[in-house]
Amino acid sequence: MGKVVLKLGADISTDIIYPGRFMATVLPTETPQFAFVDDAEFNKKLKAKQIEPGSFIVADKNFGCGSSREQAASCLVGWGLKVIAKNFSRIFLQNSINVGLYMVICPNIEASEGDELAIENNKVVNKTTGKSFDIVPLPQARQAIIDAGGLIPYTKKMIMDGKK
């Protein structure tokens, strides 16, 4: 369960999530400081640790459109944020899986900032409004990568378990 800390519209570009002017900073330990940096109020809350890990960003369709920069996904992982969107751009979706970003595709999501959400039985449940919304599950193999924390931890686990 978590609170919606940011509600966004459609077509949220990777330039909004992680502006291109910070591309010289690519280490996952350093990228979080630039998450939504042009939204000064939200970025300030992140840096002040006023936003709990496990909180949700809720967006409309085509979240993560634009460039293919992986930092747009990794900077969100660094804060422990989760993203629920009506859908994600194709490249952002794959980058998110690779870095282990917790994301949910929920075509009919209705939520406002401050709402409490829970993921239960392939549904997003808005505990504030009492409404629930079906999730479009990711293929099992892709979800396993996210659950492992990303492609590198997943691969390490598979090697350690003797699976190729």
ZITABEL-V42964 format. One record per pair of residues at least 24 apart in sequence whose C-alpha atoms are under 10 Angstrom apart, sorted by the first residue. I is the first residue (numbers start at 1). GAP is how many residues later the second one is. Records with the same first field share a line. If there is no record, write none. Layout:
BEGIN
I->GAP + GAP
END
This chain:
BEGIN
1->53 + 54 + 55 + 115 + 116 + 117 + 118 + 119 + 123 + 124 + 125 + 126
2->50 + 51 + 52 + 53 + 54 + 55 + 79 + 80 + 112 + 113 + 114 + 115 + 116 + 117 + 124 + 125
3->48 + 49 + 50 + 51 + 52 + 53 + 54 + 108 + 109 + 110 + 111 + 112 + 113 + 114 + 115 + 123 + 124 + 125
4->47 + 50 + 51 + 52 + 53 + 54 + 77 + 78 + 79 + 80 + 107 + 108 + 109 + 110 + 111 + 112 + 113 + 122
5->37 + 40 + 46 + 47 + 50 + 51 + 52 + 53 + 76 + 107 + 108 + 109 + 110 + 111
6->36 + 49 + 50 + 51 + 52 + 53 + 77 + 106 + 107 + 108
7->49 + 50 + 51 + 52 + 53 + 77 + 78 + 104 + 105 + 106 + 107
8->49 + 50 + 51 + 52 + 53 + 55 + 77 + 104 + 105
9->49 + 50 + 51 + 52 + 53 + 54 + 76
10->49 + 50 + 51 + 52 + 53 + 54 + 55 + 75 + 76 + 77 + 78
11->48 + 49 + 50 + 51 + 52 + 53 + 54 + 55 + 76 + 77 + 78
12->47 + 48 + 49 + 50 + 51 + 52 + 53 + 54 + 76 + 77
13->49 + 50 + 51 + 52 + 53 + 54 + 59 + 76 + 79
14->49 + 50 + 51 + 52 + 53 + 54 + 55 + 56 + 57 + 58 + 59 + 75 + 78
15->49 + 50 + 51 + 52 + 54 + 57
16->48 + 49 + 50 + 56
17->46 + 47 + 54 + 55 + 56 + 58 + 59
18->46 + 51 + 52 + 53 + 54 + 55 + 56 + 57 + 58
19->50 + 52 + 53
20->47 + 49 + 51 + 52
22->49
23->46 + 48
25->46
26->43 + 44 + 45 + 48 + 49
27->44 + 47 + 48
28->42 + 43 + 45 + 46 + 47 + 48 + 49 + 50 + 71
29->45 + 46 + 48 + 49
30->41 + 44 + 45 + 48
31->40 + 41 + 42 + 43 + 44 + 45 + 46 + 47 + 48
32->39 + 40 + 41 + 42 + 43 + 44 + 45 + 46 + 47 + 48
33->42 + 43 + 45 + 46
34->37 + 38 + 41 + 42
35->36 + 37 + 38 + 39 + 40 + 41 + 43 + 44
36->36 + 39 + 40
46->33
47->32
49->30
51->28 + 29 + 30
52->27 + 28 + 29
53->24 + 25 + 26 + 27 + 28 + 29
54->25 + 26 + 27 + 28 + 29 + 48
55->24 + 25 + 26 + 27 + 28 + 59 + 61 + 62
56->24 + 25 + 26 + 27 + 28 + 46 + 47 + 57 + 58 + 59 + 60 + 61 + 62
57->24 + 25 + 26 + 27 + 28 + 46 + 54 + 55 + 56
58->24 + 25 + 26 + 27 + 28 + 45 + 46 + 48 + 51 + 52 + 53 + 54 + 55
59->24 + 25 + 26 + 27 + 28 + 29 + 46 + 47 + 50 + 51 + 52
60->24 + 25 + 26 + 27 + 28 + 46 + 47 + 48 + 49 + 50
61->24 + 25 + 26 + 27 + 28 + 44 + 45 + 46
62->24 + 25 + 26 + 27 + 28 + 30 + 31
63->24 + 25 + 26 + 27 + 29 + 30
64->24 + 25 + 26 + 27 + 28 + 29 + 31 + 32
65->24 + 25 + 26 + 27 + 28
66->25 + 26
67->24 + 25
68->24 + 26 + 27
69->26
70->24 + 25 + 26 + 28 + 29
71->24 + 25 + 28
72->24
73->24 + 25 + 26 + 27 + 28 + 29
74->24 + 25 + 26 + 27
75->24 + 26
76->25 + 26
77->24 + 25 + 72
84->25 + 27 + 40 + 51
85->24 + 50
86->24 + 49 + 50
87->49
94->48
95->55 + 56
96->49 + 50 + 54 + 55
97->41 + 45 + 46 + 47 + 48 + 49 + 50 + 51 + 52 + 53 + 54
98->44 + 47 + 48 + 51 + 52 + 53 + 54 + 55 + 56
99->46 + 47 + 49 + 50 + 51 + 52 + 53 + 54
100->42 + 43 + 44 + 45 + 46 + 47 + 48 + 49 + 50 + 51 + 52 + 53 + 54
101->44 + 45 + 46 + 48 + 49
102->41 + 44 + 45 + 47 + 48
103->35 + 40 + 43
104->31 + 32 + 33 + 34
105->29 + 30 + 31 + 32 + 33
106->27 + 28 + 29 + 30 + 31
107->26 + 27 + 28 + 29
108->24 + 25 + 26 + 27
109->24 + 25 + 26
END
